[in-house]
Amino acid sequence: APGSSAHRVVKGHAGPLWCVCFVDGKYIATGSADNTACFWEVDMAKQAKPYMVFRGHSGGVTAICSVPDVEQVVTGSEDGTIRIWTYDGMCPSVLEGHASPIFSIRCWRSGARHPEDAGRPQHDLIFAGDMDGTIRVWD
């Protein structure tokens, strides 16, 4: 019956997997208790190991999302930080300010999505929710 068995099982993290998201239709991004995030090709049959491993958090990666129209992924962690990663594995920004672990993260890009928005500057926002019930909005 459809849906009764997994199409493919791939193991790449050293700890429990806590979050997953699709990125630009090319990759799957995952976050784990092993303090890493990984990029996988959507067609995992080509490569059974991560395409890229993001290291830098001192706690498990509990939340992950991609930034629309930009080659970046954002991770939230038990360490209370948010990291912005480029597709080549660089981390140009670390956002600090949460006093407890981050468990939810979403990215939003305003402007220039529709013809009527042409010429308007784009503005990226990151929404992060943490264990103490706080939502912080970062730009």
LOPA-570179 format. One record per residue (C-alpha): x, y, z; residue in three letters. Coordinates in Angstrom, 2 decimals, m for minus. Last residue first. Example, Ala and Ser with C-alpha at 12.3 -4.5 7.8 and 13.67 -1.06 7.14 Angstrom:
BEGIN
<r east="13.67" north="m1.06" up="7.14" aa="ser"/>
<r east="12.30" north="m4.50" up="7.80" aa="ala"/>
END
This chain:
BEGIN
<r east="16.35" north="41.70" up="10.72" aa="asp"/>
<r east="15.48" north="39.71" up="13.84" aa="trp"/>
<r east="12.08" north="39.16" up="15.44" aa="val"/>
<r east="12.17" north="37.51" up="18.86" aa="arg"/>
<r east="9.36" north="35.31" up="20.12" aa="ile"/>
<r east="9.51" north="34.55" up="23.83" aa="thr"/>
<r east="7.73" north="31.61" up="25.46" aa="gly"/>
<r east="10.59" north="30.64" up="27.78" aa="asp"/>
<r east="11.57" north="27.74" up="25.51" aa="met"/>
<r east="12.27" north="29.89" up="22.48" aa="asp"/>
<r east="10.54" north="31.20" up="19.40" aa="gly"/>
<r east="12.47" north="32.73" up="16.52" aa="ala"/>
<r east="11.16" north="34.93" up="13.70" aa="phe"/>
<r east="13.77" north="35.94" up="11.13" aa="ile"/>
<r east="13.07" north="38.93" up="8.91" aa="leu"/>
<r east="14.52" north="39.82" up="5.52" aa="asp"/>
<r east="13.73" north="43.15" up="3.86" aa="his"/>
<r east="13.68" north="43.71" up="0.13" aa="gln"/>
<r east="13.81" north="47.29" up="m1.08" aa="pro"/>
<r east="10.91" north="48.45" up="m3.23" aa="arg"/>
<r east="11.85" north="49.04" up="m6.86" aa="gly"/>
<r east="9.39" north="46.50" up="m8.17" aa="ala"/>
<r east="6.71" north="45.73" up="m5.55" aa="asp"/>
<r east="3.81" north="46.07" up="m8.04" aa="glu"/>
<r east="5.44" north="43.35" up="m10.14" aa="pro"/>
<r east="5.22" north="40.91" up="m7.21" aa="his"/>
<r east="7.90" north="39.41" up="m4.97" aa="arg"/>
<r east="9.96" north="42.61" up="m4.79" aa="ala"/>
<r east="9.19" north="43.30" up="m1.12" aa="gly"/>
<r east="9.25" north="41.26" up="2.07" aa="ser"/>
<r east="11.33" north="38.20" up="2.89" aa="arg"/>
<r east="10.31" north="35.90" up="5.74" aa="trp"/>
<r east="12.25" north="33.32" up="7.70" aa="cys"/>
<r east="10.85" north="30.98" up="10.32" aa="arg"/>
<r east="12.33" north="29.49" up="13.51" aa="ile"/>
<r east="10.96" north="27.35" up="16.30" aa="ser"/>
<r east="12.57" north="25.59" up="19.25" aa="phe"/>
<r east="15.24" north="28.02" up="20.43" aa="ile"/>
<r east="16.83" north="27.12" up="23.77" aa="pro"/>
<r east="16.77" north="29.76" up="26.52" aa="ser"/>
<r east="17.99" north="33.30" up="27.19" aa="ala"/>
<r east="17.66" north="34.38" up="23.56" aa="his"/>
<r east="19.84" north="37.35" up="22.71" aa="gly"/>
<r east="22.51" north="36.19" up="20.30" aa="glu"/>
<r east="22.46" north="36.25" up="16.52" aa="leu"/>
<r east="25.47" north="34.70" up="14.78" aa="val"/>
<r east="26.15" north="35.98" up="11.27" aa="ser"/>
<r east="28.48" north="35.24" up="8.32" aa="pro"/>
<r east="28.48" north="31.45" up="8.88" aa="cys"/>
<r east="30.18" north="29.83" up="5.88" aa="met"/>
<r east="29.16" north="26.36" up="4.73" aa="gly"/>
<r east="29.07" north="26.91" up="0.95" aa="asp"/>
<r east="25.27" north="27.26" up="0.98" aa="tyr"/>
<r east="25.57" north="30.28" up="3.26" aa="thr"/>
<r east="24.71" north="29.90" up="6.93" aa="trp"/>
<r east="22.87" north="32.22" up="9.33" aa="ile"/>
<r east="23.22" north="31.11" up="12.93" aa="arg"/>
<r east="20.70" north="31.68" up="15.70" aa="ile"/>
<r east="21.83" north="31.28" up="19.28" aa="thr"/>
<r east="20.13" north="30.00" up="22.44" aa="gly"/>
<r east="22.58" north="27.08" up="22.95" aa="asp"/>
<r east="19.67" north="24.68" up="22.37" aa="glu"/>
<r east="19.85" north="25.83" up="18.79" aa="ser"/>
<r east="18.32" north="27.79" up="15.97" aa="gly"/>
<r east="19.46" north="27.44" up="12.36" aa="thr"/>
<r east="19.06" north="29.70" up="9.34" aa="val"/>
<r east="19.82" north="28.58" up="5.78" aa="val"/>
<r east="21.10" north="30.89" up="3.06" aa="gln"/>
<r east="21.21" north="31.01" up="m0.73" aa="glu"/>
<r east="18.68" north="33.82" up="m0.98" aa="val"/>
<r east="15.28" north="33.71" up="m2.71" aa="asp"/>
<r east="13.44" north="32.72" up="0.47" aa="pro"/>
<r east="15.70" north="32.23" up="3.53" aa="val"/>
<r east="15.71" north="28.55" up="4.46" aa="ser"/>
<r east="14.57" north="27.15" up="7.78" aa="cys"/>
<r east="15.96" north="25.17" up="10.71" aa="ile"/>
<r east="15.09" north="24.54" up="14.35" aa="ala"/>
<r east="16.47" north="22.34" up="17.16" aa="thr"/>
<r east="20.18" north="22.20" up="16.31" aa="val"/>
<r east="21.71" north="20.64" up="19.43" aa="gly"/>
<r east="24.03" north="22.76" up="21.54" aa="gly"/>
<r east="27.44" north="24.40" up="21.08" aa="ser"/>
<r east="26.49" north="25.53" up="17.56" aa="his"/>
<r east="29.32" north="25.94" up="15.06" aa="gly"/>
<r east="29.27" north="23.12" up="12.51" aa="arg"/>
<r east="27.36" north="23.04" up="9.21" aa="phe"/>
<r east="27.79" north="19.80" up="7.26" aa="val"/>
<r east="27.49" north="19.91" up="3.45" aa="met"/>
<r east="26.41" north="17.40" up="0.78" aa="tyr"/>
<r east="25.51" north="14.94" up="3.54" aa="pro"/>
<r east="26.15" north="11.27" up="2.77" aa="lys"/>
<r east="24.03" north="8.86" up="0.74" aa="ala"/>
<r east="24.73" north="10.61" up="m2.54" aa="gln"/>
<r east="22.96" north="10.07" up="m5.85" aa="lys"/>
<r east="20.07" north="8.07" up="m4.34" aa="ala"/>
<r east="19.52" north="11.03" up="m2.03" aa="met"/>
<r east="17.73" north="12.85" up="m4.82" aa="asp"/>
<r east="16.88" north="15.89" up="m2.69" aa="val"/>
<r east="20.62" north="16.43" up="m2.14" aa="glu"/>
<r east="21.36" north="16.63" up="1.57" aa="trp"/>
<r east="22.49" north="19.64" up="3.56" aa="phe"/>
<r east="23.37" north="19.03" up="7.21" aa="cys"/>
<r east="22.97" north="20.87" up="10.52" aa="ala"/>
<r east="25.21" north="20.05" up="13.45" aa="thr"/>
<r east="25.11" north="20.10" up="17.27" aa="asn"/>
<r east="24.78" north="16.25" up="17.55" aa="asp"/>
<r east="21.18" north="16.79" up="18.72" aa="ala"/>
<r east="20.35" north="17.26" up="15.06" aa="ser"/>
<r east="19.29" north="19.66" up="12.34" aa="gly"/>
<r east="18.38" north="18.77" up="8.77" aa="thr"/>
<r east="18.36" north="20.62" up="5.46" aa="ala"/>
<r east="16.92" north="18.93" up="2.37" aa="ile"/>
<r east="18.31" north="20.19" up="m0.91" aa="tyr"/>
<r east="17.47" north="21.07" up="m4.47" aa="lys"/>
<r east="13.85" north="22.28" up="m4.32" aa="gly"/>
<r east="15.13" north="25.65" up="m3.05" aa="asp"/>
<r east="15.66" north="24.29" up="0.47" aa="val"/>
<r east="13.28" north="21.74" up="2.00" aa="phe"/>
<r east="13.13" north="21.57" up="5.78" aa="cys"/>
<r east="14.03" north="19.18" up="8.61" aa="val"/>
<r east="14.21" north="19.29" up="12.40" aa="cys"/>
<r east="15.17" north="17.22" up="15.43" aa="trp"/>
<r east="17.26" north="14.30" up="14.14" aa="leu"/>
<r east="18.64" north="12.27" up="17.05" aa="pro"/>
<r east="22.43" north="12.02" up="17.25" aa="gly"/>
<r east="25.47" north="11.14" up="15.12" aa="ala"/>
<r east="23.83" north="12.51" up="11.98" aa="his"/>
<r east="24.08" north="10.93" up="8.55" aa="gly"/>
<r east="21.63" north="8.07" up="8.31" aa="lys"/>
<r east="19.67" north="7.53" up="5.13" aa="val"/>
<r east="16.42" north="5.59" up="4.79" aa="val"/>
<r east="14.78" north="5.50" up="1.37" aa="arg"/>
<r east="11.21" north="5.16" up="0.11" aa="his"/>
<r east="9.95" north="4.43" up="3.62" aa="ala"/>
<r east="7.16" north="1.88" up="3.91" aa="ser"/>
<r east="3.36" north="1.91" up="4.16" aa="ser"/>
<r east="2.90" north="5.16" up="2.28" aa="gly"/>
<r east="1.27" north="3.55" up="m0.71" aa="pro"/>
<r east="0.00" north="0.00" up="0.00" aa="ala"/>
END
